[in-house]
Amino acid sequence: MTATPAPRATASGAPADAPAGTAGGVRVRPGRGQVDVDWDPVPGAAGYLVHRADGDGPFRVVDHRGGDLLAVPGPPYADTTVEPGRTVRYAVRPVHDPDRPGDGPLGTASVPVAARADGDARVEVDVDVSRPAGPVHRPWRDTVGSEHLSLLLSTDRVGGEPMGAGLAAALGRVHRELGVRRVRAHGILGDDLGVYREVDGQPVHDFTGVDAVLDALAPTGLRPVLELSFVPRALARDPSREVTAAGVSSPPKDWDRWAALVGDLIRHLRARVGDAELRRWAVEVWNEPDLECFWTGTREEYLRMYDVTARAVRAACPGLPVGGPATAATRWIEPFLDHVDASGAPLDFLSTHVYGSPPLDLRPALARHGRAGTPLLWTEWGPSPTHFAPVNDSVLSAAFVATGMQEAAGRVDALACWVASDHFEELGRPPALLHGGFGLLSVGNLAKPRFWALWMLERLGPLRLPARLVGDGAGTLVRAWPSVDPETGRVAVVVWNGTLDQGVLDRPAQRRRLGRDVRLRLSGLPGGAYTLRHRRLDDETSNLAATARRLGVDGWPTAEQWAALRAADTLADAASPRTVTPDDGRLALTLTLPMPSLSLLELTPR
């Protein structure tokens, strides 16, 4: 059902007359276990905060426990946090500047809705194979995150595996199987690579360690995005402000010496790999300067850091892309753009980070500054900013990745999952095989659910197909990404059931309510027989955690358990591949999607 036009809210906390530029026309559709909230988009908004009021109570932001930014890029939104039977109202606040998400009116509230578990839990997906809608955009391919690449040189062992070799194997796998082209080289100027020292008060630059890292990276097939941080201790204004053993968060004591270090590094790399190769890399200025743990200077000092660094990069290699501000939770975007507008510092791409939500739409901000079309690189992104968080190992995180990539497609140049491998020591080395690590791959290079989500998406054909979804949770919980390869006729459709609400991990009854039955109807298929293959990811299928539990893994696997885990490291078939023949170009398939789950269906002409 769809609610009737909403009346003006008064004492509820939303304004009686919503001014122009607010999110109006808020509509709700209750279903089994969720309420779908829809609204009219606001021109220029980067995202929206969904507010809910219980009865006549005050409006509060719906908290889906992402742990970072609760704003979402646009409608619709599935609220799975509301208790069944409770009467609630919704209002929506547009976010124009992520630094001030609370500013602005809520807009018109929807009519009250009793969030009963009364949906029929069915969704229909219609796809016309004969009507491609354009190329499939794959924002996961540009870049993946990583621990400091100096770890590639480590011979220390974790879980019985040398850390350097394990990280290299993971980076090679994401390149081969997910099509990823570049890796973010986090902290490339840190003391762990010995790039800077002073002798008799004079600077000495040594890029031997950087060269060793690049030599170790080359066999993986990935190119680096050089994140220029942290300040070497000998160059730091306050050497006591340690980030990790890799460097300090203080501004440099001498800006000219910092610029000389950056320029020498870029000239060294230019001589080493040549202009054509180097211009396929990129340079990002610093990491999350809005967080005191990574930058102890002021915002103005970071902006100076950006100017000095970007100009040194441009002088050393004019064609090497440089950008920033690489902030956490989408912060400082407007002040940063204001600054580079005034300073004239080069900006070839805009970069920032977010966790727990799909990336916001920063294109309006760029357009306001006359920079429409500037590439957007989200160089860190994932389900949680918290290391050792259970969601990182869950199937829910796989559905999160699929949703985020679909919402980013066509408007974001890079959405870099943080990180490729559980070989990660910035917050402590892995204590067990499954520990809530950030990696797409475990120690031992086993695929975790988020890896399989990207693997499914990488199987999509070159052209996307339009899809019409109707039913209980259609387009909010249940999503579909259909595609076709016009050369071979292969049709690939990824269908999934997910929610941003991480609280469902602790509510098994709610997960059961959110399961959905899906009927996928394909039309416009050329005649002839097809091989149908259906591969599946859910809590019990293709899930590393479930496999480890069945094997009795406690901490680190035994040799026998490692062998069994590696044998099971595949995306399992839900059923044996079979031959199907469309009737007049039409084919109907049914599948059950628990919460959470993903299915990859492929039709290949025989």
C-alpha positions as CSV (number, residue, x, y, z in Angstrom):
1,M,0.0,0.0,0.0
2,T,1.0,3.6,-0.5
3,A,0.0,6.3,2.0
4,T,-2.4,9.1,0.9
5,P,-0.9,12.6,0.6
6,A,0.7,13.6,3.9
7,P,-0.8,16.4,6.0
8,R,1.4,19.2,7.4
9,A,3.0,18.2,10.8
10,T,2.8,20.8,13.5
11,A,3.8,20.1,17.1
12,S,5.5,16.9,16.0
13,G,8.9,18.6,15.4
14,A,8.5,19.2,11.7
15,P,7.5,22.6,10.4
16,A,3.9,23.5,9.5
17,D,4.9,24.9,6.2
18,A,8.0,23.3,4.7
19,P,10.0,25.8,2.7
20,A,11.2,25.3,-0.8
21,G,14.2,22.9,-0.9
22,T,12.9,20.5,1.7
23,A,12.1,16.9,1.1
24,G,8.4,16.8,0.5
25,G,5.9,14.2,-0.5
26,V,7.1,11.7,2.1
27,R,5.4,8.4,1.4
28,V,5.4,5.2,3.4
29,R,4.6,1.5,2.6
30,P,4.5,-0.9,5.5
31,G,5.6,-4.5,4.8
32,R,6.5,-7.6,6.7
33,G,9.3,-6.5,9.1
34,Q,9.9,-3.1,7.5
35,V,8.5,0.2,6.5
36,D,9.6,1.6,3.1
37,V,10.0,5.4,3.1
38,D,10.0,7.3,-0.1
39,W,10.2,11.1,-0.8
40,D,10.7,13.7,-3.5
41,P,14.4,14.4,-4.1
42,V,15.7,17.9,-3.4
43,P,17.9,19.5,-6.1
44,G,21.5,20.0,-4.8
45,A,21.2,17.6,-1.9
46,A,24.1,15.3,-1.2
47,G,21.9,13.0,0.9
48,Y,19.1,12.7,3.4
49,L,18.5,11.9,7.0
50,V,15.3,9.8,7.7
51,H,13.6,10.8,10.9
52,R,10.9,8.8,12.8
53,A,8.6,9.7,15.5
54,D,6.7,7.3,17.8
55,G,3.1,8.4,18.0
56,D,3.1,12.1,18.8
57,G,6.6,12.1,20.1
58,P,9.6,14.0,18.7
59,F,11.4,13.1,15.5
60,R,14.7,11.3,15.8
61,V,17.1,10.1,13.1
62,V,16.7,6.4,12.3
63,D,19.9,4.8,13.4
64,H,20.8,1.8,11.3
65,R,24.0,1.3,13.4
66,G,26.5,2.0,10.7
67,G,28.7,3.7,13.2
68,D,29.7,6.6,10.9
69,L,27.3,8.7,8.8
70,L,23.5,7.9,9.0
71,A,22.6,10.0,5.9
72,V,21.7,8.0,2.7
73,P,22.2,9.3,-0.9
74,G,18.5,9.2,-1.8
75,P,15.2,7.5,-1.7
76,P,13.8,5.0,-1.1
77,Y,14.8,3.7,2.4
78,A,13.8,0.6,4.3
79,D,13.4,1.1,8.0
80,T,13.8,-2.3,9.6
81,T,14.5,-0.9,13.1
82,V,10.8,-0.1,13.9
83,E,9.0,-2.5,16.2
84,P,6.1,-4.4,14.7
85,G,2.7,-3.0,15.7
86,R,4.1,0.5,16.7
87,T,2.5,3.5,15.2
88,V,5.1,5.9,13.7
89,R,5.5,8.9,11.5
90,Y,8.4,9.8,9.2
91,A,10.0,13.0,7.9
92,V,13.1,13.6,5.9
93,R,15.8,16.2,6.1
94,P,18.0,16.9,3.1
95,V,21.8,17.2,3.7
96,H,23.5,19.7,1.5
97,D,26.8,20.0,3.5
98,P,27.8,16.7,5.3
99,D,29.6,18.9,7.9
100,R,26.2,20.2,8.9
101,P,23.8,17.3,8.5
102,G,21.4,18.7,11.2
103,D,20.8,22.0,9.4
104,G,17.6,22.7,7.5
105,P,14.0,21.8,8.0
106,L,12.7,18.2,8.2
107,G,10.1,18.8,5.5
108,T,6.6,17.4,5.5
109,A,5.9,14.4,7.7
110,S,4.1,11.4,6.4
111,V,0.7,10.3,7.8
112,P,1.0,7.9,10.8
113,V,1.5,4.3,9.9
114,A,1.2,1.2,12.0
115,A,4.3,-0.8,11.2
116,R,2.6,-4.2,11.3
117,A,4.2,-7.3,10.0
118,D,1.5,-7.6,7.4
119,G,3.2,-7.8,4.0
120,D,3.1,-10.8,1.9
121,A,6.9,-11.1,1.6
122,R,6.8,-11.5,-2.1
123,V,8.7,-9.6,-4.8
124,E,8.4,-9.7,-8.6
125,V,11.3,-8.7,-10.8
126,D,10.7,-8.1,-14.5
127,V,13.6,-7.8,-16.9
128,D,13.5,-7.2,-20.7
129,V,16.7,-8.7,-22.2
130,S,16.1,-7.0,-25.5
131,R,16.4,-3.5,-24.2
132,P,19.9,-2.8,-22.8
133,A,20.1,0.5,-20.9
134,G,23.8,1.3,-21.2
135,P,27.1,0.0,-19.9
136,V,27.5,-1.6,-16.5
137,H,29.6,0.7,-14.4
138,R,31.9,-1.1,-11.9
139,P,33.2,1.3,-9.2
140,W,34.9,-1.5,-7.4
141,R,37.4,-2.0,-10.2
142,D,39.3,1.3,-9.7
143,T,40.9,0.9,-6.3
144,V,41.0,-1.3,-3.2
145,G,42.3,-0.4,0.2
146,S,45.2,-2.0,2.0
147,E,47.2,-1.9,5.2
148,H,50.6,-0.1,4.8
149,L,52.2,-1.7,1.7
150,S,55.4,-1.9,3.8
151,L,53.8,-5.0,5.2
152,L,54.6,-6.7,1.8
153,L,58.2,-6.9,3.1
154,S,57.3,-8.5,6.4
155,T,58.4,-12.1,7.1
156,D,56.5,-12.2,10.4
157,R,54.0,-15.0,10.6
158,V,50.3,-14.7,11.6
159,G,48.1,-17.8,11.5
160,G,51.1,-19.8,10.2
161,E,51.4,-17.5,7.1
162,P,54.1,-15.0,6.4
163,M,52.3,-11.6,6.4
164,G,54.1,-10.2,3.4
165,A,53.4,-13.2,1.2
166,G,49.8,-13.4,2.5
167,L,49.1,-9.7,1.7
168,A,50.6,-10.1,-1.8
169,A,48.5,-13.2,-2.5
170,A,45.3,-11.3,-1.5
171,L,46.2,-8.3,-3.7
172,G,46.8,-10.6,-6.6
173,R,43.5,-12.3,-6.1
174,V,41.4,-9.1,-6.0
175,H,43.1,-8.1,-9.2
176,R,42.6,-11.4,-11.0
177,E,39.1,-12.2,-9.8
178,L,37.5,-8.8,-9.1
179,G,39.1,-6.8,-11.9
180,V,40.6,-4.2,-9.5
181,R,43.3,-2.0,-11.0
182,R,44.9,0.0,-8.2
183,V,45.6,-0.2,-4.5
184,R,45.7,2.6,-2.0
185,A,49.3,2.8,-0.7
186,H,48.5,3.9,2.8
187,G,51.2,5.9,4.6
188,I,53.8,5.7,1.9
189,L,56.0,8.4,3.5
190,G,56.2,6.8,6.9
191,D,59.3,5.9,8.9
192,D,58.8,2.2,8.3
193,L,60.2,2.8,4.8
194,G,63.0,5.2,6.0
195,V,62.4,7.9,3.4
196,Y,63.8,10.8,5.4
197,R,66.5,11.5,7.9
198,E,68.8,14.4,8.7
199,V,72.6,14.3,8.8
200,D,74.3,17.3,10.3
201,G,71.0,19.2,10.1
202,Q,70.6,18.5,6.3
203,P,67.8,16.4,4.7
204,V,68.6,13.0,3.3
205,H,66.0,11.3,1.1
206,D,66.2,7.5,0.7
207,F,63.6,5.8,-1.5
208,T,65.2,2.3,-1.3
209,G,62.2,1.1,0.9
210,V,59.6,2.5,-1.5
211,D,61.4,0.8,-4.4
212,A,61.3,-2.5,-2.5
213,V,57.6,-2.1,-1.8
214,L,56.9,-1.4,-5.5
215,D,58.9,-4.4,-6.6
216,A,56.9,-6.6,-4.2
217,L,53.6,-5.0,-5.5
218,A,54.3,-5.4,-9.2
219,P,53.6,-9.2,-9.5
220,T,50.1,-8.6,-8.0
221,G,49.1,-6.6,-11.1
222,L,48.0,-3.6,-9.1
223,R,49.2,0.0,-9.5
224,P,49.4,2.3,-6.4
225,V,47.4,5.3,-5.4
226,L,50.1,7.0,-3.3
227,E,48.6,8.3,-0.1
228,L,51.2,10.9,1.0
229,S,51.4,10.5,4.7
230,F,52.7,10.4,7.4
231,V,55.3,13.0,8.4
232,P,58.7,11.3,9.1
233,R,59.7,11.9,12.7
234,A,62.8,13.8,11.7
235,L,60.7,16.3,9.7
236,A,57.8,16.6,12.2
237,R,57.1,19.7,14.2
238,D,56.1,17.4,17.2
239,P,57.7,14.0,16.8
240,S,55.8,12.7,19.9
241,R,52.5,12.7,18.1
242,E,52.8,9.1,16.8
243,V,50.1,7.6,14.6
244,T,51.7,4.1,14.5
245,A,55.2,2.9,14.1
246,A,55.0,4.2,10.6
247,G,55.0,8.0,11.3
248,V,53.5,10.9,13.2
249,S,50.4,13.0,12.8
250,S,52.1,16.4,13.3
251,P,52.5,19.0,10.5
252,P,56.1,19.3,9.2
253,K,58.5,21.6,11.0
254,D,59.6,23.0,7.6
255,W,57.2,23.2,4.7
256,D,60.0,23.7,2.2
257,R,61.6,20.5,3.3
258,W,58.3,18.6,3.1
259,A,57.8,20.0,-0.5
260,A,61.3,18.9,-1.4
261,L,60.7,15.4,-0.1
262,V,57.4,15.1,-2.1
263,G,59.0,16.5,-5.2
264,D,62.0,14.2,-5.0
265,L,59.8,11.1,-4.5
266,I,57.7,11.9,-7.6
267,R,60.8,12.7,-9.7
268,H,62.4,9.4,-8.5
269,L,59.3,7.4,-9.5
270,R,59.0,9.2,-12.8
271,A,62.6,8.2,-13.6
272,R,61.9,4.7,-12.4
273,V,58.7,3.9,-14.3
274,G,58.3,6.6,-16.9
275,D,55.7,9.3,-17.5
276,A,53.1,7.0,-19.2
277,E,53.1,4.5,-16.4
278,L,53.2,7.1,-13.6
279,R,50.2,9.0,-14.9
280,R,48.1,5.8,-14.4
281,W,48.8,6.1,-10.7
282,A,47.4,8.9,-8.5
283,V,48.4,10.9,-5.4
284,E,46.2,11.5,-2.4
285,V,47.2,14.1,0.1
286,W,47.1,12.6,3.6
287,N,44.6,10.4,5.4
288,E,41.6,11.6,7.4
289,P,43.0,15.0,8.5
290,D,39.7,15.7,10.2
291,L,40.5,13.1,12.9
292,E,43.0,14.1,15.5
293,C,44.6,10.6,15.6
294,F,45.8,11.2,12.0
295,W,46.4,15.0,12.0
296,T,47.1,17.1,15.0
297,G,47.3,20.3,13.1
298,T,44.4,22.6,12.4
299,R,42.1,22.5,9.3
300,E,43.9,25.5,8.0
301,E,47.3,23.7,8.4
302,Y,45.9,20.8,6.4
303,L,44.8,23.1,3.7
304,R,48.3,24.5,3.6
305,M,49.6,20.9,3.5
306,Y,47.3,20.2,0.5
307,D,48.5,23.3,-1.4
308,V,52.2,22.6,-0.8
309,T,51.9,18.9,-1.6
310,A,49.7,19.2,-4.7
311,R,52.0,21.9,-6.2
312,A,55.1,19.8,-5.5
313,V,53.5,16.8,-7.2
314,R,52.4,18.9,-10.2
315,A,55.8,20.5,-10.6
316,A,57.5,17.0,-10.5
317,C,55.1,15.3,-12.9
318,P,52.5,17.5,-14.6
319,G,50.3,14.6,-15.7
320,L,50.1,12.7,-12.4
321,P,46.6,13.1,-10.8
322,V,46.5,14.6,-7.3
323,G,43.6,15.1,-5.0
324,G,42.1,15.1,-1.5
325,P,41.0,15.9,1.2
326,A,40.6,12.1,2.1
327,T,38.5,13.0,5.1
328,A,36.5,10.6,7.3
329,A,32.7,10.6,7.2
330,T,32.5,12.9,4.2
331,R,33.8,15.9,6.2
332,W,35.3,19.2,5.1
333,I,34.1,18.9,1.5
334,E,32.7,22.5,1.1
335,P,35.6,24.2,3.0
336,F,38.1,22.2,1.0
337,L,36.5,23.2,-2.3
338,D,36.3,26.8,-1.2
339,H,39.9,26.7,-0.3
340,V,41.2,25.3,-3.6
341,D,39.0,27.7,-5.5
342,A,40.8,30.5,-3.7
343,S,44.3,29.1,-3.7
344,G,44.4,27.7,-7.2
345,A,46.0,24.5,-6.0
346,P,45.5,21.6,-8.5
347,L,42.6,19.2,-7.9
348,D,42.3,16.3,-10.3
349,F,39.9,14.3,-8.1
350,L,37.9,14.7,-4.9
351,S,38.4,12.0,-2.3
352,T,36.7,11.2,1.0
353,H,35.6,8.2,3.1
354,V,32.4,6.8,4.6
355,Y,31.3,3.7,6.5
356,G,27.9,2.1,7.2
357,S,26.0,3.8,4.4
358,P,26.2,4.1,0.6
359,P,28.3,7.1,-0.5
360,L,26.5,10.4,-0.6
361,D,26.2,12.3,-3.9
362,L,28.9,14.9,-4.0
363,R,28.3,15.9,-7.6
364,P,26.1,18.9,-6.6
365,A,28.9,20.2,-4.4
366,L,31.4,20.0,-7.3
367,A,28.9,21.7,-9.6
368,R,28.4,24.6,-7.1
369,H,32.2,25.2,-7.4
370,G,32.3,25.0,-11.2
371,R,34.0,21.6,-11.1
372,A,31.3,19.3,-12.5
373,G,32.8,16.2,-13.9
374,T,35.7,16.1,-11.5
375,P,36.3,12.4,-10.6
376,L,35.0,11.2,-7.2
377,L,37.2,8.7,-5.4
378,W,35.9,7.2,-2.2
379,T,39.2,5.7,-1.1
380,E,37.8,4.0,2.0
381,W,34.4,2.5,2.3
382,G,32.9,-0.5,4.1
383,P,30.1,-1.7,6.4
384,S,31.8,-0.5,9.6
385,P,34.6,1.8,10.7
386,T,35.3,-0.5,13.6
387,H,38.0,-3.1,13.5
388,F,37.0,-6.4,15.1
389,A,33.3,-5.8,14.3
390,P,31.3,-9.0,13.6
391,V,29.5,-7.3,10.7
392,N,32.8,-7.4,8.7
393,D,32.6,-11.2,8.5
394,S,28.9,-11.4,7.9
395,V,26.7,-12.0,4.9
396,L,24.9,-8.8,5.8
397,S,28.1,-7.0,4.8
398,A,28.0,-8.7,1.4
399,A,24.4,-7.3,0.7
400,F,25.6,-3.9,1.9
401,V,28.5,-4.0,-0.6
402,A,26.1,-4.9,-3.5
403,T,23.7,-2.1,-2.5
404,G,26.5,0.5,-2.2
405,M,28.0,-0.4,-5.5
406,Q,24.7,-0.3,-7.3
407,E,23.9,3.1,-5.8
408,A,27.4,4.4,-6.7
409,A,27.4,3.2,-10.3
410,G,27.4,6.0,-12.8
411,R,28.2,8.7,-10.3
412,V,31.3,7.6,-8.5
413,D,34.6,6.8,-10.2
414,A,36.0,4.6,-7.3
415,L,34.4,3.0,-4.3
416,A,37.3,1.3,-2.6
417,C,36.5,-1.4,-0.1
418,W,38.6,-1.2,3.0
419,V,40.7,-3.5,2.9
420,A,41.8,-6.3,0.6
421,S,43.2,-8.6,3.3
422,D,42.9,-9.4,7.0
423,H,46.6,-9.0,7.1
424,F,46.2,-5.7,8.9
425,E,48.1,-4.6,11.9
426,E,47.4,-0.9,12.4
427,L,44.9,-1.7,15.2
428,G,46.4,-5.1,16.3
429,R,47.3,-8.2,14.4
430,P,44.7,-10.8,13.7
431,P,44.1,-13.0,16.8
432,A,42.1,-15.7,15.0
433,L,40.8,-16.7,11.5
434,L,37.5,-14.9,12.0
435,H,37.9,-11.8,14.2
436,G,35.8,-9.1,12.5
437,G,38.7,-7.9,10.4
438,F,38.3,-5.3,7.6
439,G,39.5,-7.7,4.8
440,L,37.6,-9.0,1.8
441,L,39.9,-12.0,2.2
442,S,41.0,-13.8,5.4
443,V,44.4,-14.6,6.6
444,G,45.1,-17.6,4.4
445,N,43.4,-15.9,1.4
446,L,40.0,-17.3,1.9
447,A,37.0,-15.4,0.5
448,K,34.8,-13.7,3.0
449,P,31.2,-12.8,2.1
450,R,32.0,-9.3,0.8
451,F,34.5,-10.8,-1.6
452,W,31.8,-13.1,-3.0
453,A,29.5,-10.1,-3.4
454,L,32.0,-8.3,-5.6
455,W,32.8,-11.6,-7.4
456,M,29.1,-11.9,-8.3
457,L,29.0,-8.3,-9.6
458,E,32.1,-8.8,-11.6
459,R,30.3,-11.6,-13.4
460,L,27.8,-9.1,-14.8
461,G,27.8,-8.6,-18.6
462,P,29.0,-5.4,-20.2
463,L,25.4,-4.0,-20.7
464,R,22.9,-3.4,-17.9
465,L,19.3,-4.2,-18.4
466,P,16.2,-2.3,-17.0
467,A,14.4,-4.0,-14.1
468,R,11.0,-3.4,-12.7
469,L,10.6,-4.5,-9.1
470,V,7.2,-4.6,-7.3
471,G,6.1,-6.1,-4.0
472,D,7.0,-6.2,-0.3
473,G,10.4,-4.5,0.1
474,A,11.0,-4.2,-3.7
475,G,13.8,-1.8,-4.4
476,T,14.6,-1.4,-0.7
477,L,15.3,-4.8,0.7
478,V,15.3,-6.8,-2.5
479,R,17.4,-5.4,-5.3
480,A,18.4,-6.7,-8.7
481,W,21.2,-5.9,-11.1
482,P,20.5,-7.6,-14.5
483,S,23.0,-7.5,-17.4
484,V,23.6,-9.1,-20.8
485,D,26.7,-9.8,-23.0
486,P,25.6,-8.9,-26.5
487,E,28.5,-10.9,-28.0
488,T,27.7,-14.2,-26.4
489,G,24.1,-13.7,-25.4
490,R,24.9,-14.6,-21.7
491,V,22.5,-13.1,-19.3
492,A,23.7,-12.5,-15.7
493,V,21.4,-11.2,-12.9
494,V,22.5,-10.6,-9.3
495,V,19.5,-10.5,-6.9
496,W,19.9,-9.8,-3.2
497,N,18.1,-9.2,0.1
498,G,19.7,-6.8,2.5
499,T,19.2,-3.9,4.9
500,L,21.5,-1.1,6.2
501,D,20.2,-2.0,9.7
502,Q,23.1,-3.9,11.3
503,G,21.0,-4.6,14.4
504,V,19.3,-7.5,12.5
505,L,22.5,-9.5,13.2
506,D,21.3,-9.7,16.9
507,R,17.6,-10.3,16.1
508,P,17.0,-13.7,14.4
509,A,13.2,-13.3,14.6
510,Q,13.5,-10.1,12.6
511,R,15.7,-11.7,10.1
512,R,13.1,-14.4,9.5
513,R,10.4,-11.7,9.0
514,L,12.6,-10.0,6.4
515,G,13.0,-13.1,4.2
516,R,11.5,-12.8,0.8
517,D,10.2,-15.0,-2.1
518,V,11.2,-13.6,-5.5
519,R,9.8,-14.4,-8.9
520,L,12.2,-13.3,-11.7
521,R,10.6,-13.0,-15.1
522,L,12.8,-12.6,-18.1
523,S,11.4,-11.5,-21.5
524,G,13.0,-10.7,-24.9
525,L,15.3,-13.8,-24.8
526,P,16.5,-15.0,-28.2
527,G,15.2,-18.5,-29.0
528,G,17.0,-21.7,-28.2
529,A,18.1,-23.6,-25.1
530,Y,20.2,-22.1,-22.3
531,T,22.2,-23.5,-19.4
532,L,21.0,-22.0,-16.2
533,R,23.4,-21.7,-13.3
534,H,22.4,-20.4,-9.9
535,R,25.1,-19.6,-7.3
536,R,24.2,-18.6,-3.8
537,L,25.5,-16.8,-0.7
538,D,23.7,-16.9,2.5
539,D,24.3,-17.6,6.2
540,E,24.8,-21.3,5.6
541,T,26.0,-21.3,1.9
542,S,29.4,-20.1,0.7
543,N,29.9,-18.4,4.0
544,L,33.4,-18.8,5.5
545,A,32.1,-18.3,9.1
546,A,29.6,-21.2,8.7
547,T,32.2,-23.5,7.1
548,A,34.6,-22.8,9.9
549,R,31.9,-23.4,12.5
550,R,31.0,-26.8,10.9
551,L,34.6,-27.8,10.9
552,G,35.0,-26.8,14.5
553,V,37.6,-24.1,14.0
554,D,38.6,-22.5,17.2
555,G,41.0,-19.6,16.8
556,W,43.4,-20.7,14.0
557,P,42.7,-23.8,11.9
558,T,44.7,-27.0,12.2
559,A,46.4,-28.2,9.0
560,E,43.5,-30.5,8.3
561,Q,41.0,-27.7,8.8
562,W,43.0,-25.4,6.5
563,A,42.8,-28.0,3.8
564,A,39.1,-28.4,4.2
565,L,38.5,-24.6,4.2
566,R,40.5,-24.2,1.0
567,A,38.6,-27.0,-0.7
568,A,35.3,-25.2,0.3
569,D,36.6,-21.7,-0.9
570,T,34.1,-21.4,-3.8
571,L,30.8,-19.8,-4.5
572,A,28.4,-22.8,-4.2
573,D,25.7,-23.7,-6.6
574,A,22.2,-23.6,-5.2
575,A,21.3,-26.5,-7.5
576,S,22.9,-28.3,-10.3
577,P,23.1,-26.4,-13.6
578,R,20.2,-27.3,-15.9
579,T,19.0,-26.7,-19.4
580,V,16.0,-24.3,-19.8
581,T,14.2,-23.2,-22.9
582,P,12.3,-19.9,-23.0
583,D,8.6,-19.9,-24.1
584,D,8.2,-17.2,-26.8
585,G,11.3,-15.5,-25.3
586,R,10.0,-15.6,-21.7
587,L,11.3,-17.5,-18.7
588,A,10.2,-17.3,-15.1
589,L,12.4,-18.4,-12.2
590,T,11.6,-18.5,-8.5
591,L,14.0,-18.2,-5.6
592,T,13.9,-17.7,-1.9
593,L,16.0,-14.9,-0.4
594,P,16.6,-15.1,3.3
595,M,17.8,-12.0,5.1
596,P,20.6,-11.6,4.2
597,S,21.5,-13.4,1.0
598,L,22.6,-13.0,-2.6
599,S,22.0,-15.0,-5.8
600,L,23.8,-15.0,-9.1
601,L,21.8,-16.4,-12.0
602,E,23.4,-16.9,-15.3
603,L,21.8,-18.0,-18.6
604,T,24.3,-19.1,-21.2
605,P,23.1,-20.0,-24.7
606,R,23.9,-23.6,-25.5
